[in-house]
Amino acid sequence: MDRGFIHIRGLSKKYGAYTALQGIDLDIAEGEVVCVIGPSGSGKSTLIRCINLLEEFEPGSTLVVDGTPVARGAALQKVRAEVGMVFQSFNLFPHLTVLRNVMLAPMRVRGLPPGQAERRARDLLARVGIAEQAEKYPGQLSGGQQQRVAIARALAMEPRVMLFDEPTSALDPEMVGEVLDVMRALAGSGVTMVVVTHEMGFARQVADRVIFMDGGRIVEIGTPAQIFDTPREARTRNFLGAVLNH
């Protein structure tokens, strides 16, 4: 593959004596939807948190987003302005209304006038299906609704890349579907998406490529059909056998 919109070479991350990532090489094309699967502790979340430097990686690692190296300094703000992230926990400001939560970053970071920020926020809340919740506070919403606000908030910065770190893992089962529906719609909009998920059906349906990680390494990468139907590696087969037959 040509050098990707997200370009990663030799990406390593250590926590003391523990190595969380071991020399990851990966290219992700613009507009591509990539789902990352694997057991707990395999390095999935660490990988995507390195993309916007929420985790510091080891010297000698190369990580570039749209031609800008990911590193401390002025370039980091440029990268973070292009990269939105949605976490397991919603991280909304409890003292602000839903509308103000979505408006805040475009006004403070992009310098958007309040009227324009409000119009954008209301459009995005409608897009994720909760326009009627705009004047409520996060504590008045269900978990699924709060996660949809978090997605709208990330989209308000008009990012070119969206990172999702197990966005449904903190939700009650009946709320998972509503968040996945929003993400399915987003996947068809052309934004580059990297999704750490344990929702195998979602990965099969939405991803252009699926990455299976274990032990801080990429064990296997391929199309959903290849990974789920004819995995090459025994470790991939064992993991999927345990997960899909659970």
C-alpha positions in Angstrom: 0.0 0.0 0.0 1.1 3.5 -0.7 2.1 5.7 2.2 -1.2 6.2 4.1 -3.2 9.2 5.3 -2.2 7.7 8.7 1.3 6.4 8.3 2.9 4.3 11.2 6.3 2.7 11.2 8.0 0.9 14.1 5.5 2.2 16.7 6.5 1.1 20.2 5.2 1.9 23.6 6.5 0.9 27.0 5.1 1.3 30.5 8.2 0.6 32.6 9.3 -2.9 31.9 6.0 -3.7 30.2 5.9 -3.3 26.4 2.4 -2.4 25.2 3.2 -2.0 21.5 6.0 -3.8 19.7 7.0 -2.2 16.4 3.6 -1.6 14.7 3.7 -0.9 11.0 0.4 0.3 9.5 -1.0 2.6 6.8 -4.6 3.7 6.7 -6.0 5.4 3.6 -8.1 8.5 3.7 -11.8 7.6 4.0 -11.0 4.1 5.1 -12.9 2.4 8.0 -10.6 0.2 10.1 -11.8 -1.9 13.0 -9.2 -3.1 15.6 -10.1 -6.3 17.5 -8.3 -8.5 19.9 -8.2 -9.6 23.6 -7.9 -7.3 26.5 -4.4 -6.0 27.0 -3.4 -6.6 23.3 -2.5 -2.9 22.7 -5.6 -1.9 20.8 -6.5 1.2 22.8 -2.8 2.2 23.2 -2.5 2.2 19.4 -5.3 4.6 18.7 -4.4 6.8 21.7 -0.9 7.2 20.2 -2.4 8.7 17.0 -3.3 12.0 18.7 -0.5 11.6 21.3 -2.8 10.9 24.3 -0.1 8.3 24.9 3.6 9.2 24.4 5.4 6.6 22.2 9.0 5.5 22.2 11.8 7.4 20.4 12.4 6.0 16.9 8.7 5.4 16.2 7.2 7.2 13.2 3.6 8.3 13.2 2.3 10.8 10.6 -1.3 12.1 10.1 -1.9 13.7 6.7 1.7 14.6 6.3 2.2 16.0 9.8 4.4 14.1 12.2 2.7 13.4 15.5 5.0 15.1 18.1 4.9 17.6 20.9 4.9 21.2 19.8 3.0 23.3 17.3 2.3 20.4 15.0 0.4 18.6 17.6 -2.4 21.1 17.7 -2.7 20.7 13.9 -3.0 16.9 14.3 -5.5 17.2 17.1 -7.6 19.6 15.2 -8.0 17.0 12.5 -8.5 14.0 14.8 -11.7 13.5 16.8 -11.9 10.9 19.5 -14.8 9.1 21.3 -14.0 7.2 24.5 -15.6 4.4 26.5 -16.7 7.0 29.1 -18.5 10.0 27.6 -16.4 12.7 29.2 -19.1 15.4 28.8 -19.1 18.5 30.9 -21.9 17.9 33.4 -22.5 21.6 34.2 -23.1 22.4 30.5 -26.2 21.6 28.4 -25.9 19.2 25.6 -25.9 22.1 23.1 -23.1 23.9 24.9 -21.0 20.7 25.2 -21.1 20.5 21.4 -20.5 24.2 20.8 -17.6 24.7 23.1 -14.6 23.3 21.2 -15.4 25.0 17.8 -15.7 28.3 19.6 -12.5 28.0 21.7 -10.3 26.1 19.3 -11.6 27.1 15.9 -12.8 30.6 16.9 -16.2 30.0 15.5 -18.8 32.7 16.3 -21.5 31.6 18.8 -24.3 31.7 16.3 -22.4 29.6 13.8 -21.3 27.2 16.5 -24.9 26.8 17.6 -26.2 26.1 14.1 -23.5 23.5 13.6 -24.2 21.9 17.0 -27.9 21.7 16.3 -27.3 20.2 12.9 -25.0 17.5 14.4 -27.4 16.7 17.3 -30.1 16.2 14.6 -27.7 14.0 12.6 -27.1 11.7 15.6 -30.9 11.6 16.4 -31.1 13.7 19.6 -32.0 17.2 18.4 -34.7 17.3 21.1 -32.2 16.8 23.9 -30.2 20.0 23.2 -31.3 22.0 26.3 -30.9 19.1 28.7 -27.8 18.3 30.8 -25.8 15.1 30.4 -27.0 13.7 33.7 -30.6 13.8 32.3 -29.8 11.5 29.4 -29.3 7.7 29.0 -25.9 6.3 28.4 -26.6 5.8 24.7 -27.8 9.4 24.3 -24.7 10.7 26.1 -22.4 8.7 23.8 -24.3 10.2 20.8 -23.6 13.6 22.2 -19.9 12.7 22.5 -19.9 11.7 18.8 -21.6 15.0 17.9 -19.1 16.9 20.0 -16.2 15.2 18.2 -17.7 15.9 14.8 -18.2 19.6 15.6 -14.5 20.1 15.0 -15.0 18.8 11.5 -12.2 16.2 11.9 -10.8 14.2 9.0 -10.1 11.2 11.3 -12.4 9.8 14.0 -11.0 7.4 16.6 -13.4 5.3 18.7 -12.1 3.5 21.8 -14.6 0.8 22.5 -17.5 3.3 22.4 -20.2 0.8 23.4 -18.4 -1.1 26.2 -19.8 1.1 29.0 -23.4 0.9 27.6 -26.3 -1.3 28.7 -27.0 -3.9 25.9 -30.2 -2.2 24.8 -28.3 1.1 24.2 -25.5 -0.4 22.0 -27.5 -0.5 18.8 -28.4 3.1 18.8 -24.7 4.2 19.0 -23.7 1.6 16.4 -26.4 2.9 14.0 -24.8 6.4 14.3 -21.4 5.0 13.6 -22.7 3.0 10.6 -24.0 6.2 9.1 -20.8 8.0 9.8 -18.8 5.2 8.1 -20.6 6.0 4.9 -19.8 9.7 5.0 -16.2 9.5 3.9 -14.5 10.3 7.2 -11.5 8.1 8.1 -12.4 5.9 11.1 -10.3 3.7 13.3 -12.6 1.8 15.7 -11.4 -0.4 18.6 -14.4 -2.6 19.2 -15.6 -5.9 20.6 -18.7 -5.7 18.4 -17.8 -8.3 15.8 -21.0 -7.9 13.8 -20.3 -4.2 13.4 -16.7 -4.8 12.3 -17.8 -7.4 9.7 -20.5 -5.1 8.3 -18.8 -1.7 8.3 -15.0 -2.1 8.1 -12.9 -1.9 5.0 -10.2 -3.8 6.9 -10.0 -5.5 10.2 -6.9 -5.7 12.3 -6.4 -8.4 14.9 -3.9 -7.6 17.6 -2.4 -9.6 20.4 0.6 -9.1 22.7 1.2 -5.6 21.4 1.6 -6.7 17.7 -0.6 -6.8 14.6 -1.1 -10.6 14.2 -3.3 -10.3 11.1 -4.9 -7.7 8.9 -7.4 -8.2 6.1 -10.9 -7.7 4.8 -13.8 -8.6 7.1 -14.5 -11.7 5.0 -10.9 -12.8 5.2 -10.5 -12.2 8.9 -13.8 -13.7 10.0 -14.3 -16.5 7.4 -10.7 -17.6 6.5 -8.2 -16.3 9.1 -4.7 -17.3 8.3 -3.2 -17.3 11.8 -4.0 -19.8 14.5 -4.2 -17.1 17.2 -6.8 -15.2 15.2 -8.8 -18.4 14.7 -8.7 -19.2 18.4 -9.7 -15.7 19.5 -12.7 -15.6 17.0 -13.7 -19.1 18.0 -13.9 -18.1 21.6 -15.6 -14.8 21.0 -18.1 -15.8 18.3 -19.2 -19.0 20.1 -19.5 -17.4 23.5 
